Amino acid sequence: MKTCHSLIVAAVCAANFAGLSPAQAQMPKDTVNSLVQIFTTWSGNARDRSTYTEAAKHIDYQGMAQRSLSPAEWSKLTAKQKSDFTGTLRTLIEQRYYTRWHRIFAKGKLTFKGESNAGGDTIVKSDLLLGKKVDSLEWRLDTVNGEHKVVSLAVGQSDLLKKLSARLQGRVAKVGFNGLLTWMKNKASIGPSDNYEEASSTTNSQ
């Protein structure tokens, strides 16, 4: 136990000596592994809000929201609109993907294959073995306040952020931002007086 404790202390001290906090010293692979473990150990119960909170620590929802719209459209939004859009997007992702990710990662085995850089982001490559099937997963991470966070996940040729962006930008071109946001809130069953977490819990428990 003393040896283990000494190693942990040494790792923390090394990070601090380099001018980094332990969180900042975390590698992109560690962020992905932590997120996968959260979904793996989760019960799948949508009322377990602690899991949603923990998962959000490893996902850059604001970065995802910004990238899902065109730079011109994003720049026109007020701070309130950006916050509203980001919160609604987070609720939709939680509702649509969290239970699915729990089932997949709880049954599968993830193997890391390597990392690369692309456009200022880090790409973490991995394989997911589920039964006899192997899928290639690529996690895109950006950096927020020195911490690596997931901003997209690609399974084979299907990239979550690219699909999301194409759909949202197509709709905003037809109905404008306010129309898009109303449509998203309807999809997430968010009423005028609801907060995002309550709406997510209610919809997922039905």
PECORZI-V206813 format. One record per backbone hydrogen bond with DSSP energy under -0.5 kcal/mol. CO is the residue of the C=O (numbers start at 1). NH is the residue of the N-H. E is the energy in kcal/mol with one decimal. If there is no record, write none. Layout:
CO/NH/E
CO/NH/E
This chain:
1/5/-2.8
2/6/-2.5
3/7/-2.0
4/8/-2.1
5/9/-2.5
6/10/-2.4
7/11/-2.1
8/12/-2.3
9/13/-2.7
10/14/-2.2
11/15/-1.9
12/16/-2.3
13/17/-2.5
14/18/-1.5
15/20/-2.8
16/19/-1.3
21/25/-1.8
23/26/-1.0
27/31/-1.7
28/32/-2.1
29/33/-2.5
30/34/-2.5
31/35/-2.2
32/36/-2.7
33/37/-2.3
34/38/-1.8
35/39/-1.8
36/40/-2.4
37/41/-2.4
38/42/-1.0
44/46/-0.6
45/48/-1.9
47/49/-1.8
48/51/-1.0
48/52/-0.8
49/53/-2.2
50/54/-2.4
51/55/-2.6
52/56/-1.9
53/57/-0.8
54/57/-0.8
55/58/-1.7
56/59/-0.8
58/150/-3.0
59/61/-1.3
60/64/-2.1
61/65/-2.5
62/66/-2.7
63/67/-2.2
64/68/-1.3
65/69/-0.7
66/69/-0.8
70/74/-2.7
71/75/-2.1
72/76/-0.8
73/76/-0.7
73/77/-0.5
74/77/-1.3
78/82/-2.4
79/83/-2.2
80/84/-2.5
81/85/-2.7
82/86/-2.5
83/87/-2.4
84/88/-2.1
85/89/-2.5
86/90/-2.4
87/91/-2.0
88/92/-2.1
89/93/-2.4
90/94/-2.6
91/95/-2.4
92/96/-2.6
93/97/-2.6
93/98/-0.8
94/98/-1.0
97/101/-3.1
98/102/-2.4
99/103/-2.1
100/104/-2.2
101/105/-2.8
102/106/-2.0
103/107/-1.2
104/108/-1.9
109/129/-2.8
111/127/-2.8
114/125/-3.1
116/123/-3.4
118/121/-2.0
121/118/-2.3
122/124/-0.6
122/141/-2.7
123/116/-1.7
123/125/-0.6
124/139/-2.8
125/113/-3.2
125/114/-1.2
126/137/-3.0
127/111/-2.8
127/129/-0.6
128/130/-0.7
128/135/-2.4
129/109/-2.0
130/132/-0.6
130/133/-1.9
133/130/-3.0
135/128/-2.9
135/137/-0.6
136/156/-2.7
137/126/-2.5
137/139/-0.5
138/140/-0.5
138/154/-2.8
139/124/-2.8
139/141/-0.5
140/151/-3.3
140/152/-1.3
141/122/-2.7
142/149/-2.3
143/145/-0.5
144/147/-1.9
147/144/-3.1
149/142/-2.2
150/60/-2.5
152/140/-2.6
153/160/-2.4
154/138/-2.6
154/156/-0.6
155/158/-2.0
157/159/-0.8
158/155/-2.7
158/160/-0.5
159/163/-2.4
160/164/-2.4
161/165/-2.8
162/166/-2.2
163/167/-1.9
164/168/-2.7
165/169/-2.7
166/170/-1.5
167/171/-1.8
168/172/-2.7
169/173/-1.5
170/174/-0.7
171/174/-0.7
171/175/-2.8
172/176/-1.8
175/179/-0.7
176/180/-2.1
177/181/-2.8
178/182/-2.1
179/183/-2.1
180/184/-2.5
181/185/-2.4
182/186/-2.1
183/187/-2.0
184/188/-1.8
185/190/-2.9
186/189/-0.8
189/191/-0.7
191/194/-1.1
195/199/-2.1
196/200/-2.3
197/201/-2.4
198/202/-2.4
199/203/-2.4
200/204/-2.2
201/205/-1.3
203/206/-1.0
